[in-house]
């Protein structure tokens, strides 16, 4: 009788130890890494009695690097100049009637043929143009 109890107790302990552990609580998601944005100095043009300050230019962009960038939106912002090339969004991403100047944001050279502009939650993809870009109509 004692032997049966010891064997039964041993089997019970063995079953308890080999049972799968309860699933662990899922780990809280880690925050997304913050993107580093390269600052781009403004262009300053001095003339006697007059000073003009325009957003900076990015003439040599690196793949995957994000730059401070402003799109000239007076005519809708369809075309822009970045990485010493002209780019076309395929449409006017901004209200041409209400935009009087520049829209500030971040431009990233995603691939050799894709530049992505982000501003206030909007994402606009630009592709290199073929030929000259039109002037504001």
C-alpha positions in Angstrom: 0.0 0.0 0.0 2.8 2.4 0.9 4.7 1.4 -2.2 1.6 2.1 -4.4 1.2 5.5 -2.8 4.8 6.4 -3.4 4.6 5.3 -7.0 1.3 7.2 -7.5 2.8 10.3 -5.9 5.9 10.0 -8.1 3.8 9.7 -11.2 1.8 12.7 -10.2 4.9 14.8 -9.6 6.4 13.6 -12.8 3.3 14.7 -14.8 3.2 18.1 -13.0 6.9 18.7 -13.8 6.6 17.7 -17.5 3.5 19.7 -18.2 3.9 22.6 -20.5 4.5 25.9 -18.7 1.8 28.6 -19.0 2.5 30.8 -22.0 4.4 33.9 -21.0 2.8 37.3 -21.3 3.7 38.9 -24.7 6.4 41.5 -24.4 5.4 45.1 -24.9 6.4 46.2 -28.4 9.5 48.2 -28.4 9.2 51.8 -29.7 10.2 52.3 -33.3 13.7 53.7 -33.7 13.6 57.4 -34.3 14.8 58.4 -37.8 17.7 60.8 -38.0 17.0 63.7 -40.3 19.9 65.5 -41.9 19.5 69.3 -41.5 19.9 71.3 -44.7 21.0 75.0 -44.4 18.9 77.6 -46.0 20.1 79.4 -49.2 20.7 83.1 -48.5 20.9 85.6 -51.4 22.2 89.1 -50.5 21.6 92.2 -52.7 22.0 95.8 -51.6 19.0 96.6 -49.5 17.4 93.1 -50.0 18.0 89.7 -48.5 16.2 86.5 -49.8 16.2 83.3 -47.8 15.1 80.1 -49.5 15.0 76.5 -48.3 18.2 74.6 -48.7 19.0 72.2 -51.6 20.1 68.6 -51.5 22.3 68.1 -54.5 23.9 64.8 -53.5 21.5 62.6 -51.6 22.4 59.2 -50.2 20.1 56.2 -50.4 18.0 55.7 -47.3 19.0 59.0 -45.7 16.3 61.5 -44.8 16.8 65.2 -45.3 15.0 68.4 -44.2 13.3 69.4 -47.4 10.7 71.9 -48.7 8.6 71.4 -51.8 7.6 74.6 -53.7 3.9 74.3 -53.6 2.7 77.5 -55.3 1.8 75.5 -58.4 0.7 72.4 -56.6 4.0 70.7 -55.8 3.9 68.2 -58.6 7.5 68.8 -59.6 10.6 69.3 -57.4 14.4 69.3 -57.6 16.3 66.8 -55.3 19.6 65.0 -55.7 20.5 67.2 -58.7 17.5 65.9 -60.6 14.0 66.9 -61.4 11.2 64.7 -59.9 7.5 64.3 -60.7 4.8 63.2 -58.2 2.4 62.4 -61.1 -0.2 64.8 -59.7 -0.4 68.0 -57.7 -0.3 66.8 -54.0 -1.0 70.3 -52.6 -3.8 72.8 -53.2 -2.2 75.1 -55.7 -4.7 77.8 -55.0 -3.9 78.0 -51.3 -0.2 77.3 -51.3 1.8 80.5 -51.6 5.2 79.1 -50.9 6.9 76.1 -49.6 5.7 73.0 -47.7 8.3 71.8 -45.2 8.9 68.1 -44.5 11.4 65.3 -45.0 12.7 63.8 -48.3 14.3 60.4 -48.5 16.0 58.8 -51.5 14.3 55.4 -51.2 15.9 54.0 -54.4 17.6 55.4 -57.5 14.1 56.1 -59.0 12.0 56.9 -55.9 12.2 59.9 -53.6 9.6 60.0 -50.8 8.4 63.3 -49.3 6.7 63.2 -45.9 4.9 66.1 -44.3 2.2 66.2 -41.6 1.2 62.6 -42.1 1.1 62.9 -45.9 3.4 60.7 -48.0 4.2 61.8 -51.6 6.3 59.6 -53.9 8.3 61.3 -56.6 9.8 59.7 -59.7 12.6 61.1 -61.9 11.3 63.2 -64.8 12.2 62.6 -68.4 12.9 66.0 -70.0 12.3 69.4 -68.7 9.6 70.2 -66.1 7.0 72.7 -67.0 6.9 76.2 -65.6 4.1 77.2 -63.3 0.9 77.8 -65.3 
